[in-house]
Amino acid sequence: METFTFQFSVPASVMVVSILLENDYKDLTDAADVALWTAYLDRPKARAGIRITDGGAVRNGEWFAETPLLPLDRPLYFLALGYDEGLLTAQSEAIPFMIGKPLPQPGDACPSVREGAFCSEGSALFCIEGKCRTPCFSDEDCFSDDTLRCLPLGVYEVSARVCG
């Protein structure tokens, strides 16, 4: 069994609750009902790390003291919530990751994907001319290669500008 560790920085006075989700939830009022796993650090160090084995499985909103079998080859999301004296004071963005097959990277080949479709489930990259391309708003979004520029809308048959 591989060990997965999530690292983050928080003030020492904050308790951190970490959650794994199957969807990128913006409204966390039902996060406990849809979580797969959760763990907490009571007063962590400024730079904290938490392993899957530090937490427990969540099923239908109930916490269990067992390490869950996480789904393979589909997107999952890690979320850290910070609480100070019982009040939610910090929340990370939902960070996508996948166990098993990795998410495609910019420039990866996508031969079995329809032109203009996402490179894979959970990926924000578009498959264009057989390569995964990053959506962008400006040239600064195309930081992985100085020769790439954010192309104007309409250069390719997709509903967004992409690096090219």
N, C-alpha and C positions, 0 to 999 in steps of 0.2 A: 504494500500500500504506500503510495507516495504521500509526502507531507506538503500541504499547501499552507503558506503563511501570508497573511495580509498585513502590510505595515502602513502606519499612519502616524501623524503628529497631533498631539492634543495638549492642552494645559493640564498640569498635574492635578488640579482640583476637579476635573471632569470625569464622570463615570461614562464609559463607552459601551454601547450596545451595538453589536455587529449582527447583520442580517444577510442571509442569502435568499434571493428571490428568483423566480423564473421569468418575471417580467420587469421592465423598467417602470416601476410605479412612481408617479409624481405625487399622488395623494397617499400619505402613509397611514391614514386612519384605519385601513384594513390590513396593514403590513403583517401584523401577527397572524391573521387568518390565512395569508398566502405565502408566508415564509416557509423555507425548507429547513433552515438551520439558524440558530442564533447563539450568541455568547456575549458575555460582558466582562469588562475589566473594571474593577472598582479602584479608582485612583491610580491609573496607569502612569508610567514614566512619560516624560515629554515625547519620546519616540517609542511607540508601542508596536507590538506585533501580536497577532493572534492566529492560532492554528485551528484547523477544522476540528481537531480532537479536543480543543479547549471548550467547545460548545456542545450543543445537543440538537437533536432532531426536533422539528416542529411539524405537527400534523393537525390540521384543522384548528389552529390557534393554540394547541396544547404543547408545552415544552416537555421533552423526554431526555433523560440522562443517557443518551446513546448517540454515537456518531452515525449520521445518516449515510446511506448509500446515495451519493449525488448522481443525477442523470449525466450520461455521457453524450458528447457530440451535439449539444444544443446550448444555446446561450443561457448563461446565468448572470446574475448581477450581485455585486457586493456593495453593501451600504453600511456606513458607520454613523451612528447617532450619538451625540454628546449630551449628557444631562448634568446639570449643576443644581444641587439641592432639589431634585425632582422635576426641574423644568428643562424642556428641550432647548438647548442653547447652540447646538451646532449640528449640521447634517452634511455629509459628503454627497457628491454626485453619485449616482448609481454607476458602478464601474463594471463594464461587461467583461466576461471571461468565459472560457469553455474548457471543460475537462475532456481529454481525448483529442479529437481533431482540432487543430488550432484555427482561429478565425483567419481569413485571408488578409494579406498585407498589400499595400499599394504596390503595383507592379507584378503581383502574382498572376499566373495564367489562370483563365477561367474558361477552358474549352467546352465544358458541358453545360454552361449557363447561357440562357437566351440573351442576345444583345440588348443592352439597356436595363437588364434586370439587376437586382442586388447580387453580389458575388456569392453570398450564402445567407441562410437564415441568421438573423442577428447581426449581419454586417451592414455598415452604412456605405460600403464601396459599391460602385457601379461597374458592371462588366461592359467594357467598351473596346471593340477591336481585339477581343481575346485577352485583355488585361484588366485587372482590377484598378479602378481609378477613384481618387478621393474627391468627394464633393467639396466645393469651396465657395467663399464669398469674395475673396481677394487673393492676390498673389502671395500674401503672408501665410495663407492656409496651405500653401504648397511647399512647406519648409523642408521636406525630405530630400529635395533635389533642387539646387539653385537654378537649373535650366528649365524647371517646370513653371508654368504660369497658369493662372486661373482663366480658363477659356470663356469666351462670351456664351451666353445662353443660346442654344440652337445649333452649336457646332456639331453636337451629337444628338441623337434621338432620345434624350433623357430630360426629365423635368427639373434639372438642376445644372448649375455650372460645375465643371470638373477640372481637375489639374491635368494638364497635358503639355 
